[in-house]
Amino acid sequence: MTDPTPEPTPRAGDNAETSAVFRRALRDMTWFVVGVTVVGVAVGWLVAGLPGVWGALIGAGIALLFSGATTLSMLKTDGTAPGRMMAVIMGAWLGKVLVVIVLLAVLRGMDFYDRYVLAAVVAVAVIGSALLDYRAVSRGRVPYIQPSGTGSKVPNGDDPDGPAPSVG
């Protein structure tokens, strides 16, 4: 009877393909939020003057926090145990939700910013960032399995996939 050896737990940085996907998603998201900020500030100025500019800047900050926290969490925990990765991602999600709730509660009574510009910038930036994350992941070349060091044969020498199917 063969003693099965457990696979070692991957360490951070072991999977360069996955890290590249997360880095690309983070880079694309950052540039997108910068672009939305520039457009949002210009449109905010035209629509609501200085309060529109403040609404766009605050909205861009919220969008950067929301979109960047998850991608950064994924990048920093790449290659760690799944439980740890989920704990970090859920902790980051909870943290960013609490920060946004507190920020919006503090801003609620203030009138130096335009709420509609803030909402529009947040909506466009967060939805666009999610689509960019999807694009980065769907185009990324990440293997589904990690090859083991034993090759494609099982210890007794048999092919694990069985005989090749015969055609016609």
SULDA-V179156 format. One record per residue. N is the residue number from 1. RES is the residue in one small letter. PSI is psi in degrees with one decimal (999 if undefined). OMEGA is omega in whole degrees, 0 to 359 (999 if undefined). D_CENTER is the distance of its C-alpha to the mean C-alpha in Angstrom with 1 decimal. Layout:
n->N res->RES psi->PSI omega->OMEGA d_center->D_CENTER
n->N res->RES psi->PSI omega->OMEGA d_center->D_CENTER
//
This chain:
n->1 res->m psi->136.2 omega->183 d_center->43.9
n->2 res->t psi->135.8 omega->178 d_center->40.8
n->3 res->d psi->110.0 omega->181 d_center->38.8
n->4 res->p psi->130.5 omega->179 d_center->35.1
n->5 res->t psi->124.7 omega->180 d_center->33.1
n->6 res->p psi->146.3 omega->177 d_center->29.7
n->7 res->e psi->138.3 omega->177 d_center->26.8
n->8 res->p psi->147.4 omega->177 d_center->25.6
n->9 res->t psi->128.3 omega->181 d_center->22.3
n->10 res->p psi->147.4 omega->178 d_center->19.9
n->11 res->r psi->162.8 omega->179 d_center->19.3
n->12 res->a psi->136.1 omega->177 d_center->16.3
n->13 res->g psi->-2.3 omega->180 d_center->16.3
n->14 res->d psi->-29.0 omega->184 d_center->18.4
n->15 res->n psi->93.7 omega->184 d_center->16.2
n->16 res->a psi->-33.4 omega->181 d_center->16.0
n->17 res->e psi->-45.3 omega->180 d_center->14.8
n->18 res->t psi->-42.5 omega->178 d_center->11.5
n->19 res->s psi->-38.8 omega->179 d_center->11.1
n->20 res->a psi->-38.2 omega->178 d_center->12.0
n->21 res->v psi->-46.3 omega->181 d_center->9.4
n->22 res->f psi->-38.4 omega->177 d_center->6.6
n->23 res->r psi->-41.1 omega->178 d_center->9.2
n->24 res->r psi->-43.6 omega->179 d_center->9.8
n->25 res->a psi->-42.0 omega->180 d_center->6.6
n->26 res->l psi->-43.4 omega->179 d_center->6.9
n->27 res->r psi->-48.5 omega->180 d_center->10.6
n->28 res->d psi->-42.4 omega->180 d_center->10.7
n->29 res->m psi->-42.2 omega->181 d_center->8.9
n->30 res->t psi->-47.7 omega->179 d_center->11.3
n->31 res->w psi->-37.8 omega->179 d_center->14.2
n->32 res->f psi->-45.5 omega->180 d_center->13.7
n->33 res->v psi->-36.3 omega->176 d_center->13.8
n->34 res->v psi->-44.6 omega->178 d_center->16.8
n->35 res->g psi->-43.8 omega->177 d_center->18.4
n->36 res->v psi->-36.0 omega->178 d_center->18.0
n->37 res->t psi->-46.8 omega->181 d_center->19.5
n->38 res->v psi->-48.2 omega->179 d_center->22.4
n->39 res->v psi->-42.4 omega->180 d_center->23.2
n->40 res->g psi->-39.6 omega->178 d_center->22.8
n->41 res->v psi->-44.3 omega->180 d_center->25.1
n->42 res->a psi->-47.8 omega->180 d_center->27.6
n->43 res->v psi->-41.1 omega->178 d_center->27.6
n->44 res->g psi->-40.5 omega->178 d_center->27.7
n->45 res->w psi->-42.6 omega->180 d_center->30.7
n->46 res->l psi->-36.0 omega->185 d_center->32.5
n->47 res->v psi->-44.4 omega->190 d_center->31.9
n->48 res->a psi->7.2 omega->180 d_center->32.4
n->49 res->g psi->-145.3 omega->183 d_center->33.3
n->50 res->l psi->-39.0 omega->176 d_center->32.1
n->51 res->p psi->-31.6 omega->176 d_center->30.5
n->52 res->g psi->-37.7 omega->177 d_center->28.4
n->53 res->v psi->-46.5 omega->179 d_center->27.2
n->54 res->w psi->-39.7 omega->178 d_center->26.3
n->55 res->g psi->-42.0 omega->179 d_center->24.6
n->56 res->a psi->-42.3 omega->181 d_center->22.4
n->57 res->l psi->-42.7 omega->178 d_center->21.7
n->58 res->i psi->-41.8 omega->178 d_center->20.9
n->59 res->g psi->-39.6 omega->178 d_center->18.7
n->60 res->a psi->-38.5 omega->177 d_center->16.7
n->61 res->g psi->-43.1 omega->178 d_center->16.4
n->62 res->i psi->-43.7 omega->180 d_center->15.2
n->63 res->a psi->-40.4 omega->178 d_center->12.6
n->64 res->l psi->-42.1 omega->177 d_center->11.4
n->65 res->l psi->-49.4 omega->184 d_center->11.4
n->66 res->f psi->-48.6 omega->184 d_center->9.6
n->67 res->s psi->-36.7 omega->184 d_center->6.8
n->68 res->g psi->-32.2 omega->184 d_center->6.7
n->69 res->a psi->-43.6 omega->181 d_center->7.4
n->70 res->t psi->-46.1 omega->181 d_center->4.6
n->71 res->t psi->-40.9 omega->176 d_center->2.8
n->72 res->l psi->-40.1 omega->178 d_center->6.6
n->73 res->s psi->-43.1 omega->179 d_center->7.4
n->74 res->m psi->-41.6 omega->180 d_center->6.1
n->75 res->l psi->-43.0 omega->183 d_center->7.9
n->76 res->k psi->-25.8 omega->181 d_center->10.8
n->77 res->t psi->11.2 omega->178 d_center->11.4
n->78 res->d psi->126.7 omega->178 d_center->11.3
n->79 res->g psi->-1.9 omega->177 d_center->14.8
n->80 res->t psi->174.5 omega->179 d_center->15.8
n->81 res->a psi->144.6 omega->182 d_center->17.5
n->82 res->p psi->-38.0 omega->179 d_center->15.6
n->83 res->g psi->-42.2 omega->179 d_center->17.2
n->84 res->r psi->-42.4 omega->179 d_center->16.1
n->85 res->m psi->-46.5 omega->180 d_center->12.4
n->86 res->m psi->-38.0 omega->179 d_center->12.8
n->87 res->a psi->-43.1 omega->180 d_center->14.9
n->88 res->v psi->-43.9 omega->181 d_center->12.5
n->89 res->i psi->-43.9 omega->179 d_center->9.6
n->90 res->m psi->-38.5 omega->177 d_center->12.5
n->91 res->g psi->-42.0 omega->178 d_center->14.1
n->92 res->a psi->-39.9 omega->179 d_center->11.3
n->93 res->w psi->-47.1 omega->180 d_center->11.1
n->94 res->l psi->-42.8 omega->179 d_center->14.9
n->95 res->g psi->-46.0 omega->182 d_center->15.3
n->96 res->k psi->-34.2 omega->176 d_center->13.4
n->97 res->v psi->-43.5 omega->178 d_center->15.4
n->98 res->l psi->-42.4 omega->179 d_center->18.5
n->99 res->v psi->-43.8 omega->181 d_center->18.1
n->100 res->v psi->-41.7 omega->179 d_center->17.8
n->101 res->i psi->-45.8 omega->179 d_center->20.7
n->102 res->v psi->-43.6 omega->180 d_center->22.8
n->103 res->l psi->-45.8 omega->180 d_center->22.1
n->104 res->l psi->-34.2 omega->177 d_center->23.1
n->105 res->a psi->-39.7 omega->178 d_center->26.1
n->106 res->v psi->-40.3 omega->182 d_center->27.3
n->107 res->l psi->-13.8 omega->187 d_center->27.0
n->108 res->r psi->-45.8 omega->183 d_center->28.7
n->109 res->g psi->-2.1 omega->184 d_center->32.2
n->110 res->m psi->152.7 omega->182 d_center->31.7
n->111 res->d psi->19.0 omega->181 d_center->32.6
n->112 res->f psi->-4.9 omega->181 d_center->31.6
n->113 res->y psi->159.6 omega->178 d_center->28.6
n->114 res->d psi->119.8 omega->184 d_center->28.4
n->115 res->r psi->-34.4 omega->182 d_center->26.5
n->116 res->y psi->-39.7 omega->177 d_center->26.2
n->117 res->v psi->-43.2 omega->177 d_center->24.7
n->118 res->l psi->-48.8 omega->181 d_center->22.2
n->119 res->a psi->-41.1 omega->181 d_center->21.2
n->120 res->a psi->-43.7 omega->180 d_center->21.2
n->121 res->v psi->-44.1 omega->179 d_center->18.9
n->122 res->v psi->-46.7 omega->182 d_center->16.4
n->123 res->a psi->-49.5 omega->182 d_center->16.6
n->124 res->v psi->-44.6 omega->184 d_center->16.4
n->125 res->a psi->-43.1 omega->182 d_center->13.6
n->126 res->v psi->-43.2 omega->179 d_center->11.2
n->127 res->i psi->-44.0 omega->178 d_center->12.4
n->128 res->g psi->-39.2 omega->179 d_center->12.3
n->129 res->s psi->-39.5 omega->177 d_center->8.7
n->130 res->a psi->-40.2 omega->178 d_center->7.9
n->131 res->l psi->-37.8 omega->177 d_center->10.5
n->132 res->l psi->-38.4 omega->175 d_center->9.3
n->133 res->d psi->-44.5 omega->178 d_center->6.0
n->134 res->y psi->-44.1 omega->180 d_center->8.8
n->135 res->r psi->-42.4 omega->181 d_center->11.1
n->136 res->a psi->-42.0 omega->181 d_center->9.5
n->137 res->v psi->-41.5 omega->183 d_center->9.2
n->138 res->s psi->-27.7 omega->179 d_center->12.6
n->139 res->r psi->-12.1 omega->182 d_center->14.2
n->140 res->g psi->146.2 omega->180 d_center->13.2
n->141 res->r psi->78.6 omega->182 d_center->16.2
n->142 res->v psi->123.9 omega->180 d_center->15.1
n->143 res->p psi->146.3 omega->179 d_center->18.2
n->144 res->y psi->-29.1 omega->181 d_center->18.6
n->145 res->i psi->156.4 omega->174 d_center->21.0
n->146 res->q psi->125.2 omega->178 d_center->22.0
n->147 res->p psi->141.0 omega->178 d_center->25.6
n->148 res->s psi->168.9 omega->182 d_center->28.0
n->149 res->g psi->-5.5 omega->184 d_center->30.7
n->150 res->t psi->-4.2 omega->182 d_center->33.5
n->151 res->g psi->-163.0 omega->185 d_center->33.1
n->152 res->s psi->2.9 omega->182 d_center->33.3
n->153 res->k psi->145.7 omega->173 d_center->36.4
n->154 res->v psi->165.7 omega->187 d_center->36.9
n->155 res->p psi->-29.8 omega->181 d_center->39.3
n->156 res->n psi->1.0 omega->175 d_center->42.3
n->157 res->g psi->-5.9 omega->180 d_center->41.8
n->158 res->d psi->152.5 omega->176 d_center->41.0
n->159 res->d psi->123.4 omega->183 d_center->38.3
n->160 res->p psi->-21.7 omega->181 d_center->35.6
n->161 res->d psi->-5.0 omega->182 d_center->35.1
n->162 res->g psi->-175.9 omega->181 d_center->38.8
n->163 res->p psi->150.3 omega->179 d_center->41.1
n->164 res->a psi->139.8 omega->180 d_center->39.8
n->165 res->p psi->142.8 omega->179 d_center->40.6
n->166 res->s psi->142.0 omega->180 d_center->43.7
n->167 res->v psi->123.3 omega->173 d_center->43.7
n->168 res->g psi->999 omega->999 d_center->46.7
//
